[in-house]
Amino acid sequence: MSARDLERDGSSGPKPRAANGGGSSHSSGPYYAVDSSEKHWTSWLVPMFIVANVAMFIITMLVNNCPKNNSLLQGSCVAKFLGRLSFQPLEENPLFGPSSNTLRKMGALDWYKIVHGHQGWRLVTCIWLHAGVIHLLANMLSLIFIGIRLEQQFGFVRVGLIYLISGFGGSVLSSLFNRTNISVGASGALFGLLGAMLSELITNWTIYTNKAAALITLIVIIAINLAVGILPHVDNFAHIGGFLTGFLLGFVLLIRPQFGWVERQYRPADARVKSKHKHYQYILWLIALILVLVGFIVGLVMLFRGVNANDKCSWCHYLSCVPTSKWKCDN
């Protein structure tokens, strides 16, 4: 990609959750105690997401057609033996992928086209595009490690909603701050799954056995991945927007019943759990639902009114790139 383009780079993508659960208390690991009768789902949606992303990348490369569309640079196309699937010259795209123009044509996030070209659909299509093979592989490996385990625990509906809505939330925040660069990738959606892991730990706090270790491990993983986003050419606003969206959705969609509720019918009457959820779980559910709805409404209104979020927050650009002696963040 050119220096002016931003990719939601997943090269140091979200890592697998340390505090994970399983189908029974005998295989759930050191952090989490699960009712033995809790349902264990079969993961099929996440593998479909992976297939869709790979298929979309192949289609993008076919449309790119480096040998034909870059006839003057035909000798510079990378992996020319792939024919239409060959990559742009490395000086243009070091991630082994298509040109910026092809990404724009296929639906990359582009503030001007969204606001002035009435192409709001780009907020969704950009989630399924990747800047190159390296970008694609990093994000898909992260999705395998994170998404499959979550889908096995919570089912395809809830995980699918978190993935898609978080990706959309990442696109909205990215558009509010990045007005001159394009952005593509599933990293916002992946960070949404990571955020949902954190809120799931908080809202289901009472059923974790080693709370401190689970929380510290997850916070360290989140901090490392967000820190990578301050490097140039990485759209950290998409990461942050996706993470915040997923964090709030986790309180809404990943709430678990109290330990023992699922097996209450097999317990003595005086030992049964009287309520399915704790009071704090209901409070967090309501607050998170309100915040995610208000956040989307305010964000979309600001976006389509052409508001530049950088004018409202003069220091926020440092969240996506911190200039050093080695690089600048002007582009």
DAPEWO-V473804 format. One record per helix or strand. SS is the DSSP state (H for helix, E for strand). FROM is the first residue (numbers start at 1). TO is the last residue. If there is no record, write none. Layout:
# DAPEWO-V473804
[[SS	FROM	TO] [SS	FROM	TO]]
This chain:
# DAPEWO-V473804
[[E	7	7] [E	32	32] [H	45	64] [H	66	69] [H	71	76] [E	78	78] [H	80	85] [E	87	87] [H	100	106] [E	109	109] [H	111	115] [H	122	128] [H	133	154] [H	156	177] [E	183	183] [H	187	203] [H	205	207] [E	208	208] [H	211	228] [E	234	234] [H	236	253] [H	264	266] [H	269	271] [H	279	304] [H	309	312] [H	316	319]]
